[in-house]
Amino acid sequence: MAFLPASAGRWLFCAGLDRPWQTARPMKTVTRRLLLALLLLSLLLGLVLLLALQRAPLVPAVEDGGGARLATQARLLWAQVRPGAAPAGALRLTRLTERDLNALLDQASSAQGGRLRARLQLRPDAPTTLLSLRLAGGQAWLNLQLDWTAHPQGTEPPRLARARLGDLPLPASWVEAAALAWLRRQPAGEALQDLLPMLEDWRLTPGQLWLQWRWRPEQAREAVARFVSPTERQVAQAQRHRLRELLRAHPGGLPLEEALGALARLEIAGSADERLRALFINLALHAAGRDLGHWLPEARAQGAMPTTLLLLDGRDDMAAHLLISTLLAWQGGERSAQMLGLAKELADSRVGSGFSFNDLAADLAGTRLGQLAARDPAALLARLAAGLSQGDFFPRVSDLPEFLSPREFARRYGEVGSPAYEAQMQTIRQRVANLPLFQGFSSP
């Protein structure tokens, strides 16, 4: 101990650590206790996994053939809400059925490839949330059931009463605190904080949720803007300015292929992913009769957008179908894009212009564009910047049946999914697959 300071030597002597032969038995005891603790911890973790993991999901998959019905339900729900249709300060009452809400959840599940499923059960005093998460390999599921207590008149927010992960009970207060902490870190959580002041009252009845809310456009814009990064806002603003110039220069209609090339060639900062997303958002909004400036005040300062139409195959509806499907397939998943396109045609056959296979061809071409954007945004942006002709990304549709009434559709094809219907759709899929831009890209 000569190499240690005297004070340190005395401390070790008093502790007995200068005589290592006397620590042999205590060290063995510590080792045995440590090993026992690790064994018990392993057993505990194994028991937790055994109770938490299950072979089957608590939430069933969307039924085959049910996607179109669910998508139609989602469209009808949006048509009911339509916040922009109300003047600022207007008081609105919206009824959301259990089926409405689960239709939206199923669409979100489809966008994730069915890996995460969710279901709501609306009971006036005890609503329930069910979640099923498929783990890697697909052989096991994490099933979470959340039981809430709620006053049916909406006098206070619902509180989590019970939580269960598989067969494992969880402390409800811990789960609620963890969920709130996670939500606050998400853009959706910040957006929700902006939107909540619009909600003035809510009520639960069996299978239905009633919301009374006051439309406040500025708060809604702030909520939407939280989902867009500062760089993306700058990119989108620059592209809107360029699109505005193009539309003013083509009062008779702007060909979509020209708009795609011009916006892709624009020299602006930002990643390929940000530039491409802003490009399709600007074009899709304009094709749908909307304006990015409605949500971004800095873009609105540039002035109103011209009413000039974007044209594909000489028609503005073709451009809208393709662009919206592109965004849906890129951001929401291929299945959502196709189901929403089919849902629109089914709805149109009843109350609109009729069922049109050329609209579905535009949806399929847009879906392929969205898939390319998701796989390699830089490559697609470069290809658009190099210039495309319409025939590079859009199939021949002049010979496809359109404007079919329900009776005429039933006479020719029977129903969606029939052999005659599938034969027509296979023709469209093959035409899309043969387009130069999609060569070598697997069919949906």
Buried (B, 14 or more C-beta within 10 A) or exposed (E): EEEEEEEEBEEBEEEEEBEEEEEEEEEEEEEEEEEEEEEEEEEEEEEEEEBBBBEEBBBEEBEEEBBBBBBBBBBEBEEEBEBEEBEEEEEBEBEBBBBBBBBBBBBBBBBEEBEBBBBBBBBBEBBBBBBBBBEEEEEBBBBBBBBBBBBBEBEEEBEBBBBBBBEBEBEBEEBBEEEEEEEEEEEBBBBBBBBEEBEEEBBBEEEBBBBBBBBBBEBBBBBBBBEBEEBBBBBBBBBBBBBBEBBEEBEEBBBBBBBBBBBBEBEBEBBBBBBBBBBBBBBBBBBEEBBBBBBBEEBBEBEEBBEBBBBBBEBBBBBBBBBBBBBBBBBBBBBBBBBBBBBBBBBBBEEEEBBBBBBBBBBBBBBBBBBBBBEEBEEBBEBBBEBBEBEBBBBEBEEBBBEBEEEBBEEBBEEBEEEEBEEBBEBBBEBBBEBEBBEEBEEB
